[in-house]
């Protein structure tokens, strides 16, 4: 943790949106510990109403209720941060060095209505052709535009040529349209297209979880191999790799320097 001048102290608190320790319990603990200023660092590179937004809203709501004197600053989605992208590429290098035919960049899916709901203009997202390629202020809250930016930057920095990578969406639920193309469908189609050796990375997550360890590495691998694939490798998320810790520390230092 970055050193602070004088007798100042800096501590890290971990809270979960839907599990334990809850955001409310952690804010209460911080207040009891005498914390007066907080840097909220949502562990989501991209904005989405169902992830980044709900975490931030809950933190501010609980802070206002339990610790009204506490000042909370917030790190914005870091999907295009150069240091984050460098960490992503560095973590993937050993896997990209393996012989492979294609790289699948699989992002967590969201319902299409979430994109439209996050569009403050009500006239851009999924209403204008190639909307994600047209610069617009609404992209500050557009998950789809942000994940495309991450994928393009990652591929360019990693030296992955166009045509050698694809973008898909996983973890959808039935009942309404979700972002497509779907990861599970693509995994079953790749072998017939000549892709026998596949690498899969999921940059929507900074830590491995059910959606990567089970949905991709178990169910996804089975789908690919059963369809005729020969080699499947899920590139681990950033997790606690030094390159990611360095990125986190760098952002904290930047905040401290501005205090």
N, C-alpha and C positions, 0 to 999 in steps of 0.2 A: 504494500500500500504506500502511496506517495507520502514522503515526509512533509510535515507542516512546520512552520516557524514557531519558535517559542514553546509554550506548553500546550499548544493546540493539539487535538487528537482527531484522528480520522478512522472511522470504523465502517465495516461492511455489514449490512443486514440483508438477509434473503427472505423474500415473501412470495407466496404463490397466489394466483388469482382464484383458483377453485379448490385448492387443497391446502394442507397445512405445511408450514405456518401461514395463516391467513394474513392478508394485508392489514386488516384491522388490528390483529394481535401484535404484529410487528411495529406498527405505528405507535401503538400504546406503549410497547417496550422502549421504543426510541424516545418517546416523551418522558418516560420514567428515567431514562438514562441521561436526560438533559440535552438531547440533540436539538439544536435550534435551526440548522440549515441542512438540507438534504439534496443530493443529486439523484433523481429518479432515472434509472437506466433500464428501460424495458428491453428484455432480451429477444426482441423481434426486429430484424433488419428492415422489414417493410411495414408500411401502414396497412392495417385492416381494422374494420369496425369490430370484428369478433376477437381480435387479439390485442394489438397495440392500444387501440382506443379504449377498450373496456378496462384494461389495466390502469391506464393513466387516469381515467375518470374515477375509478374506485379509489386510487391513492389520494387524489385531491379531495374526494368526498369524505373519506375517513380522516384525513388530516384536518380538514375544516371542522369536523365533529369532535375529534379526540385531542387534537393539538393545534388549535387555531393560531398560535403564535409561531408555529414552525413554518419556515420558508422552504418551499419545494421548487427546485429547478428540474427541468426534464430534458433528457437527450432525445432529439428527434430521430426518426427512422434513418438508419445509417447505410442504406442499400447502395449508395454511390460513393461512400467515403473511401478515399484512396487507400487508407491504412487497413480498413476492413477487407477490401478487395484483395489487397496484397496478402493478407493473412489467409484468405480463402484459397488463393492460388498456391501459396506456399504449402498449405496443408494437403493439397491435392497432388502436388508434384510427384511423390513416390508412386502414386497409383497411375497417373497419366503416363509415367515412364514404361508401364507395362504394355505389351502388345494389345491393341484393341481396335475394333472397327468403328466404334461410335461412342459418344458420350451423351447420356440422357440427363438433362437437368430437370428434375422433378420438384415442383413446388406444391405446397399445400393448397388445395382448392378452396374456393369460397363461392357461395351462390352469386349468380349474376346480379340479383337484386341488390346485393351489398355494394357492388360497384356503382350502380345507378343511385343508390341512396347516399353514397359518399360524394357524389358529384354536386357541389353547391350550385353550379350553373344550370343543372337539370337539362343540359343541352349538348354535352360532350361525350362522356363515357358511354360506349356502346351505342351511341346515337350518330356519331360521325365516323365515316369510313377511315380506317387506319388511325383511330383516335389516339392510340398510344404513341404513335410516331409524330404527332403534332404537338409542339410545345404549348402547354397551357397551365395556368395556375392551379387548375383542379388536379393536376398530377401529384400535388403535395399530399393528396389523400386517395390516390388511385393505386391500389395494390397491383393491378395488372401492369400498368406502365412501369411501376417500380421494379417488379420482378423481371420484366423484359430488359430493363436497364442493367440490373445485376448480371443477368445471363450474358448479355452482349459484352459487358466489361470483363467478366470472368473469362469468357472464351477468347477475347482479344488478348488479354494479359497472359493467358496460359498457352497461347499459340494454337488454339483449336480452330481449324478452318471452317468457314461456312459450309454447311452440308454435312459436317462431321459431328454436329450436335443438334439435339432437338429439345424443345421445351414442352413439358406436359404437366398435368395437375392430378394430384392424388387425394385420397381421403374424402371423396364426395359422399353425400347422402342422397337417397332417392326422394322423389317427390317434387323436385323443381330443377330447372337448368343450373348447372354449375359450370365454372370455367373449364374449357376443353382446349386441346385434346386430352383424353384421360390416360393416365399412366398405365393402368392395368391393361387397357386395350392396346396401347402401343407396344407393351412388352410381349404380347402375344403375336404381334405382327412383324416385329423386327427380323426374326430368323428368315421369314419368307422373302425379305428384302435384301438378304445377304449379310445381315448383321449377326455374326456368330459370337463375337467377343464384345461384351458390353460393360461399360463403366456407368454407374449411376451416382449422381450427387444431388443433394437436396438442400439448397442454400436458404430455404425458408426457415430452417431450424438451425440454431446454434449448438444444440446438444442432441445427441441421439435419443430416441424415444420410441414408442410403439410404432409410430408412423414410418420410422426408418428401419428399426431392428426387426420388426415383424412384417409390416406391410410391404416393405421393399426387400429386405434381405432374406425373408422366409417365403412369404406368399408371392412376391414379385419374382424372385429367383425361380421358384417352381414354375410359374407361368411361362417364363422365358425359356427355361430348359425343356419343358414339356413341348414347347412349340418348335424345338429344334436348335435352340441356342447351345453353345458349348462352354462359354465362360461368362460369369456374371460377378461383378464386384461392386458393392456399395462403398463409395468413398465415405469414410466416417465424417460426421459433423466436426465442427471446430472443438467442441467439448472443452477440456482444460489444457489444450495444447498451448505451448509457450507463445506462439505467434498471436493467438487470440487474447491471452492474458495481457500481452504487451499492448494490443490495441485498446483493450478496456482501460488499462492504466494510462495510456496516452490521452484518452478522452477525459479521464478524471483530472489529470494534470492540467489539461487545458481549462477545465472548469475552475480549478483551484487558482490558476494564474489570473483568472478574470475576477476573482473575488476582491 
